[in-house]
Amino acid sequence: MTEVEEYLDGLDAASRDAFRRSRAIAPRVAPDAEDGRSYGMAGPRHGGRPLLGFRAAQEHVSVCPFGPEAVDAVRGRLTGFDLSKGTVRPTADRPLPEDVVADLVRHRPAEATG
């Protein structure tokens, strides 16, 4: 079991399902991505650098693309989601749309390997 799976196993069922939905998109967009942890968050890594990080909080889950540029690239499609400079906070019952997660992953490899 990977350390990402260990992290996910410790979450409540709704948060775990939300993360697994988002996590399943990364390999389709970045086939060389590997599971890992960065800054205490579980998520896919590319070239040793994080693409996205996932963290569960009491009332939301956080998807962190580790930079404001990735969030800015999809900001127009995040109406109704709680945002900060480098984090999107969907809820377990309102996950991020798959195309948004895919675009966050697509945007990060250029940053992560640049």
The 8 nearest C-alpha neighbors of each residue, nearest first, counted from 0:
[[1, 4, 2, 5, 3, 6, 8, 34],
 [2, 0, 4, 3, 5, 34, 35, 6],
 [1, 3, 5, 4, 6, 0, 35, 36],
 [2, 4, 6, 41, 1, 5, 35, 7],
 [5, 3, 7, 1, 6, 2, 8, 0],
 [4, 6, 2, 8, 3, 7, 1, 9],
 [7, 5, 3, 4, 9, 8, 2, 41],
 [8, 6, 4, 9, 10, 5, 15, 3],
 [7, 9, 5, 6, 10, 4, 15, 11],
 [8, 10, 7, 6, 5, 11, 15, 4],
 [11, 9, 7, 8, 15, 14, 12, 6],
 [10, 12, 14, 13, 15, 9, 8, 7],
 [11, 13, 15, 14, 16, 10, 8, 17],
 [12, 14, 16, 91, 15, 11, 17, 92],
 [15, 13, 17, 91, 16, 11, 12, 10],
 [14, 16, 12, 18, 13, 17, 7, 10],
 [17, 15, 19, 13, 18, 14, 12, 20],
 [18, 16, 14, 20, 15, 91, 19, 94],
 [19, 17, 21, 15, 20, 16, 22, 14],
 [18, 20, 22, 16, 21, 17, 23, 15],
 [21, 19, 17, 18, 23, 22, 16, 24],
 [22, 20, 18, 19, 23, 24, 100, 17],
 [21, 23, 19, 24, 20, 25, 18, 42],
 [24, 22, 20, 21, 25, 19, 26, 27],
 [23, 25, 22, 27, 21, 26, 101, 28],
 [24, 26, 28, 27, 29, 23, 22, 104],
 [27, 25, 30, 29, 28, 24, 32, 23],
 [26, 28, 25, 24, 30, 29, 23, 101],
 [27, 29, 25, 26, 30, 101, 105, 24],
 [28, 30, 26, 31, 32, 25, 27, 104],
 [31, 29, 26, 32, 27, 28, 25, 33],
 [32, 30, 29, 33, 45, 26, 46, 44],
 [33, 31, 45, 44, 30, 29, 43, 26],
 [32, 34, 44, 43, 35, 45, 31, 26],
 [35, 33, 43, 42, 44, 3, 32, 1],
 [34, 36, 42, 43, 41, 44, 3, 33],
 [35, 37, 41, 40, 42, 39, 38, 3],
 [36, 38, 40, 39, 49, 41, 35, 52],
 [37, 39, 40, 36, 52, 41, 49, 65],
 [40, 38, 37, 36, 41, 54, 52, 53],
 [41, 39, 52, 37, 36, 53, 38, 54],
 [40, 42, 36, 3, 52, 53, 35, 37],
 [43, 41, 52, 51, 35, 34, 53, 36],
 [42, 44, 34, 33, 50, 32, 35, 51],
 [45, 43, 49, 33, 50, 32, 48, 47],
 [46, 44, 32, 47, 48, 49, 50, 33],
 [45, 47, 48, 44, 112, 32, 111, 31],
 [46, 48, 45, 44, 49, 33, 111, 35],
 [47, 49, 44, 45, 46, 111, 50, 112],
 [50, 48, 44, 51, 43, 45, 37, 47],
 [49, 51, 44, 107, 43, 64, 104, 45],
 [52, 50, 64, 63, 42, 49, 43, 62],
 [51, 53, 42, 63, 40, 41, 62, 64],
 [52, 54, 62, 41, 40, 61, 42, 63],
 [55, 53, 61, 40, 60, 56, 52, 62],
 [54, 56, 60, 61, 59, 14, 57, 53],
 [57, 55, 59, 58, 60, 54, 61, 14],
 [56, 58, 59, 55, 60, 14, 90, 11],
 [59, 57, 56, 90, 60, 55, 91, 89],
 [60, 58, 90, 56, 89, 57, 88, 55],
 [59, 61, 55, 88, 90, 56, 89, 54],
 [62, 60, 88, 54, 53, 87, 55, 63],
 [61, 63, 53, 87, 52, 86, 88, 51],
 [62, 64, 86, 52, 65, 51, 85, 61],
 [63, 65, 51, 66, 50, 69, 85, 52],
 [66, 64, 63, 85, 51, 67, 50, 49],
 [65, 67, 85, 68, 64, 69, 70, 84],
 [66, 68, 85, 84, 70, 69, 71, 65],
 [69, 67, 71, 70, 66, 72, 85, 106],
 [68, 70, 72, 71, 67, 103, 106, 66],
 [71, 69, 67, 72, 68, 73, 74, 85],
 [70, 72, 74, 68, 69, 73, 67, 75],
 [71, 73, 69, 70, 74, 68, 103, 106],
 [74, 72, 71, 75, 70, 76, 99, 77],
 [73, 75, 71, 77, 76, 70, 72, 78],
 [76, 74, 73, 77, 78, 72, 71, 70],
 [77, 75, 74, 73, 78, 99, 96, 79],
 [78, 76, 74, 80, 75, 79, 73, 82],
 [77, 79, 80, 76, 75, 74, 81, 82],
 [78, 80, 77, 81, 76, 89, 82, 93],
 [81, 79, 77, 78, 89, 82, 88, 87],
 [80, 82, 88, 87, 79, 89, 83, 77],
 [83, 81, 87, 86, 88, 80, 84, 85],
 [82, 84, 86, 85, 87, 81, 88, 67],
 [83, 85, 67, 86, 82, 70, 66, 71],
 [86, 84, 67, 66, 83, 65, 63, 70],
 [87, 85, 63, 83, 62, 82, 84, 61],
 [86, 88, 82, 62, 61, 81, 89, 63],
 [89, 87, 61, 81, 60, 59, 82, 80],
 [90, 88, 94, 60, 80, 59, 93, 95],
 [89, 91, 59, 93, 92, 60, 94, 88],
 [90, 92, 14, 13, 17, 93, 94, 59],
 [91, 93, 90, 94, 13, 17, 89, 14],
 [94, 92, 90, 91, 89, 95, 17, 96],
 [95, 93, 89, 90, 91, 17, 92, 96],
 [94, 96, 89, 97, 99, 100, 93, 21],
 [95, 97, 99, 98, 94, 100, 21, 93],
 [98, 96, 100, 99, 101, 95, 21, 24],
 [97, 99, 101, 100, 96, 102, 95, 103],
 [100, 98, 102, 101, 96, 97, 103, 73],
 [101, 99, 103, 97, 102, 98, 104, 21],
 [102, 100, 98, 104, 99, 103, 105, 97],
 [101, 103, 105, 99, 104, 100, 106, 98],
 [102, 104, 100, 106, 101, 105, 69, 99],
 [103, 105, 101, 107, 102, 106, 50, 100],
 [106, 104, 102, 103, 107, 101, 108, 28],
 [105, 107, 103, 104, 69, 108, 102, 109],
 [106, 108, 110, 104, 109, 50, 105, 111],
 [109, 107, 111, 110, 112, 106, 105, 50],
 [110, 108, 107, 112, 113, 111, 106, 105],
 [111, 109, 107, 113, 108, 112, 106, 66],
 [112, 110, 108, 109, 113, 107, 48, 50],
 [111, 113, 109, 110, 108, 46, 48, 45],
 [112, 110, 109, 111, 108, 107, 46, 48]]
